[in-house]
Amino acid sequence: MAKKVAILLVVSLISSAMLFSGTLSGYLTERMGWTYIASGSDVEMSIYPPEGVSAIADERIFYGQFTIGDSTVNIAIMNVEPPILWIDSDYDGCFLNNIPIKGQYRGTVINESRAYKFSQQLRVEYLSNGNSSYMTQDLEIHAILPKKEGVEVDYLLMSRREGLLEVDGELIGIALFPTAPDGLADKIDEVFIGIDLDRDGTIDMVHKNHELFEATSVIRINDKNYRVSEISRDGRKVTFEQVDEDAQNRPLLKKGSIAPLFEARDVHGKSFSMRDYLGNPIIVVVTSKTPLEVFNGGFPCATGDCEDTSREEKRLRSLLNELVTWNEYSAKPEIELLWLYSGDEITSADSLEEYSWLHLIADKSAVELYSTPLSNGMFLISKDGRIEYLDDYVLQAGDGPIPTYPVFRIPTFGLTSYIWFRELVFDK
């Protein structure tokens, strides 16, 4: 019911607004949870409370301070297992009238330190032209407790705004994703914009696809090109101005869509055309690691002997091992593996020439066509050239759990045992 009221309010605001020629205005009233592409912002911790803040009578407590919007947030963490967090959510300089939060264990990290997470909603003030507005921010605080004294703390803001944009008398969905540590939306170079350009009621949140943009980008809407000229400090209003610049052509990276094709040179200098391999299943990998690094254990902890091995690293290693077995011992159609290298330097020596199904390509334009937020990702393309499976990414719309990193939905191990994989190879 609240959502319907918010949308009606937006419609009313837009209908009464006077729009200038070449100008579009979007109004965003609804706050939604989300996780953006970034590591946490560090918080400097001290045994002394900030000025004007009352201390808690316990020597195990450390204090920190950071800014969200125009509100100064003070925190206190007790260095125990599990740690206890106080947030001065009423901004009165006293922690003891706020409910303490127990940390959720996240696992052991480097040097046997232990990581914990705290989640809290916080009402934050935004000041503009002497006026105040407020927004509830979803705040996530992380604490790492070493064996010795002290704590390491960072935080993430996990809220976005949604609303409507009027374009030629039509209302379409728009979303705003600030990424600045203080959550201020008027820092345009630290904001993502989502627009429902295909009018399907959903903003597709795969990075760099046809509906998600950096706010500084030129965006094509209804055959006209626009750029964001202004965003209010609290993110409630976005203004676009028509420009004479060309918008970047964005691929449609979506399950069921036609995979974008490219021509390039591989690391051996040979011409490569993706079109030549249609008719076979194709796996596209985007990564900053070379195949040789994977096979030779070039990743940190590549053998799985430590807890720091990432899921991406394990998945790539598993993928190559599975495909080696598949190609050597199985009677099957060809499976083409396109390894798009996003790292800094690469030579032909970094490839594995004995495997004909592996095409190692470092061409920048090809990599950017399939690039992802963290420069890694995987796409499975059917014989008829459609995207059958792809990773989900951090910027993900909709209700329910929001991932903190790319969701590697393509299995990490036992790749060939999955029904969908057999269907991709044999039936598509």
N, C-alpha and C positions, 0 to 999 in steps of 0.2 A: 504494500500500500504506500509506504514511504517513497519507494522508487517511482511509482506512478505520479505521486504529488510533485516530486522533484522534476520529472520530465515535463509535466504540465506547466510548472513554473518557468522552466527554460523556454518552452514554446511561447508563453506569454511575454517573456522578456524579449525574445527575438522578434516577435510580431510587432512589438511597440518600438523597436529600435529603428533608427534612421541610418541606413547603410549608404555610404558614399560609393560612387562609381569606382570600380577596381578594388574595393575593400570588402573583405569577408570578416564576420565576427562569430566566434564560437563562445558559448557560455557553458561552463562546467560547474555543476553543483554537487554531484555525487562523488563521494570518496569510496574508493575500492582498495582492497589489499593487493599488493604485488611485490615482487623482488626485482631489483634492477641489476644490470651488469656492472658490478663493482665489488671490490673488497671492502671490508668495513673501514670506517674512519677511526683512526687511533684517538684514544683519550688519555691525556697525561694524568697519571695518578700520583697522589701524595699522601703522606701520613698526616698532613695538615689540611683542615677544611678550607674552602675558599672564603674570602673575606665576607663577613656578614652571615655566614652559615654556622649553625651550632654544631659542635662536635658531639659524637657519640662516645660515651666513656668506655672504650674498649680499644686496646692497643693493636688488635688484629684488623682494624678497619682502615681502609684506604679511601680517599676522596678524589672525585674528578668533576670536571665541568665542561660542557659544550653547548653550542647554540643550535636551536631548531627554529626556523622562522626568525622572529624577533624575541623569542623567549630563551632565557638562559636556564639550562637544565643542570641541576646539581645531583650527583649520585654518590652513594657510599656503598662499598662492598666489603664484607667481612671475609677475610682470608681463612676459610674453613672448608671442609669437604662434607657436603656440597656447599659452595659459597652462598652467602645471603646478600641480597641487593635491596637498598632503599633508593627510591626516586622521590625527590622533593616535588611531587606533582601539583601541589597547590602553591608552589613558589613563595613560601613564607619563611624560608631559611631554616626550617626545622624538619628533620627526617622522622622523628619518632611519632608524628601523627600521620604517617603513611604506612600502609601495610607492607611488611617485608616480603620479598619474593625469593623462593629457593631456586637455585640454578638447576637446569636440566643437563645431565651428563651427555656430552657429545663424543667422547672418545679420548684416547691418549694420543698426544702429538709429540713433536720432537723433544728429545731429552727427558722422556717420561713425564712431561707435564700433562695436565688434564684440562680439557676444554669443557666449558659450560655455556648454556644459552639461557637468556631471560627474555620474555616477551611481555610488552606492556603497551596499552594505549595511553596517549598523552595529549591533552588539549593545549594547542600551541597558538600563540598570537602572531598576527602579521600586521605591520604598520604601513600605511600608505597615505600620504598627504594629510597626516594628522588623524586619520581614521583607523580604527582597529577592526580586523576580522579574525575569525578563529577557525581552526581545523583540527580534527582529531587525527593524530599521526599514529600509525602502527610502528612501534619502536622495538627493535631487537638488539639486545646488548650481548656481547660475547666476552667471556673472561677466561683467561688461561692462567692456571695456578702452577707455578714452578714449585719444586720441593723446598726451595729456600724462600726467603721473605719476598713479598711483593706480588702484584698481580698485573697481567697484561690485558688491557681492555680495548675493545672497539665497538662500534655501533653501526646499524643500518636503519634507514628509514624505509618503510615498506607500505607506502600509500600512493595511490594515483587518483586523478580526477577523471570523471567521465561526464559527457554532456552532449550537446547538439551544435552543429554548424549549419548555418543557412547558406545554401548555394543555389542561386537562380530560383528562389522561391521554394526550394526543397530542403528539408531537414535531414541531415545525415549524422551518424555517430562520430564523435571525436573523443580522444583520450589524451591525457597529458601525463608525462612521466619525468618529473624532476630527478636528477641524479646528483646534484650538489650536496655536500655533507650537511648543509643547513636546510635543505629542502626548499630553497627559494626558487620560484618558477620564473622570475624575471631575469635569471642568468641563462639567456637563450642558448648559449653554446654548451650548456649542461642539461639540456632537456630533449627528450624524445616526444614526437607527436605521432599519434595513431589516428587514421581517418578511414572510415568504412567506405572506400572508394567504389567497391563493387556492389554496395547496397544490399548485402546479404544479412545484415543485422549483427555481424561479428567483425571485429577488427583482428585480422590475422597478424599474429605477433612474432612470426619468424623474422629474425633480424635481417634488415636490408631487403625485405620483400616489397611487394607492391603497396602495402598499407602502413608500414612503419618507417618513420623518417627521423633523422636528426633535425632539430628545429631550425637549424641554419640552412637546411636544404631547400632547393627549389622544388616545389611540388605541383604536379599537374592535376588540376581538378576541372572537369567539364571542359576539356580542350583549351584551358587557360592555365598559365603558369603563375604560381604565387610563392611568396616567401613570408614567413612569420616576421612581422614588424614590431610586435609588442606582446608581452605576456604580463598580466598583472602579478604582483608580488606573491599573492596567495594562489595563483593558478586558476582563478575563477573566470577569467576572460582571456581569450586569445584573439589577436587581430592579424589578419593576413593582408598583404598588399600585392596587387598584380605587378609582375615584373616582365621585362623583355628578355629574360634569360631562359635557356632551354633546361627543362627538367631532365634528370637522369632516368634512363629507361630501366625499370626495375623488373627482374624476373619474378614469375609467379612460382615461388617455392612452396608448394602445397600438395598434400596427398591427392593423387588423381589428376594433377595437372601435367601438361607436357613438359618434360625436363628441358631446360635451356641447353642448346648445343653450342659448341665452340670449336674453333680451329686454332692450333698452336703448334709450337715445336717442343718436343720432349727434351730431357736433359742430354740426350745424345745428338741433338740437333736435327732429328728427323721430324718431318711434317706429320702432324697428327690431326685427324678430323674425327670428332666424336660421332658424326653421322655414319661413318664407315662401319661402326660397331653395333648399330641398331639391328635388331634381330637376335642378339644375345642379351642375356641379363647383364646389367652393368651395376657395379658398386662404386660409388664416388666417395672417397675419403678426403677430407680437408684436415691437414695437420701440419704442425711445425716440426715434426719429427720425420726422419728419413726411414725407409724400410730397413736399411742396414742397421740403423740404431735399434730398431725393434728386435731384429733377429740376433744381434750381438749383445743385447742387454745394455744398450746405450742410455736407457732411461734410468733415473735414480730409482733404486729398489725394483728394478725390472723383473727380478726373479720372484718377487712377491715375499721376500724375506723380511720386509718391514711394513709398517702400517701406512707409510706415506705414499705408496704406489696408488696413483689415481685410477679411477675407473676407465678413463680414456686410454691410459697406458696399457692396462690389462686387456681392454677390448681390442686394441690394435694388434697386440701380440697374439691374442686368441684368433682374431680374424685371419691373420697371415698363416698361422699354423693350420687352421681349418682348411684354408684354400690350398695350401701345399698338399695336404692329404687328399683333398677333393680332386685336384688336378693330377696327382700321381697315381691314384688307386681307383678312381671312380670312372665308369663309363657314363658320360654325360655330355650335354651341350657345353660349349665354351662359356666361361664366366669371365667377363672383363672387369679388371680392377683399375680404376683411375685414381692414382695417388696424387692429389693436388698439394704440393708442398708450399706452405705459407711462411717458412723460415727465412732467414737472411741470405744464406749462401748454400749452394748445392752444386755438385759436379756429377758427371756420369759415373764416377767411381762410387758414389753413394747409392747407386741402383743395384738391382739384382737381375743381371741380364739373362740368367738361365730360366727365369719364369716369364713366359710370353704373355701371360694374362695380366701382368703388372705394368702399367704405363705410368712412368714417373714424370710429372709435368710441374714446372715451376713458373710458367708464364703468368705474369701478374694479372692480366685481364681474365684468364681462365679461373684463377684462384678467387678473384673478387666476385666472379659470377656466382660461386657457391659459398662465399665466405660466411662465417658464423661469428657470434659475439666473442668467443674465446679462441678464434682461429682453429677450431677443430669441429668436426661434425661428420655425419655419415648419411648418405642417400642411397636407396636401393631403387633402381630403375628397371622396369619390366622390358620385355622384348619389344613391345610396341612404343617404347620411349616415354612412358608415363612414370611419375614418381609414385612408387608403391609404399615406401616407408621412409621416414626421415626423423631425425631427432626433434624433440620439442625443446624450446629455449626458455630462457629466464623470463623474457617479456611475454608472458602468457596471460591472455584474457580469460575471464570467466570466474565463477565462484569455485569454492573448494580449495584444496591444498595448492599452494604456489611453490614451485620448485626453487631451490636456491642456486642451482647450477643447471647447465643443460641436462635434460633428462635423457640418458642414453637408453632409449626404449628398444633399440636393436640389441639383442642379448649379448652379454659379454663372453660367455662360454657356450660351447656346444652348438655353434651356429647352425650347422647342417641338420641338426636333429629337430628343428622347428618346422612345423607344417607349412607356415607361411613362406619359409625360405625354399622349401621344396616346390611349392606352388610357383614362386617367383622364377625358379630355374626351369621347371618342366612344363608348366601349364599356361603361363602368360604369353 
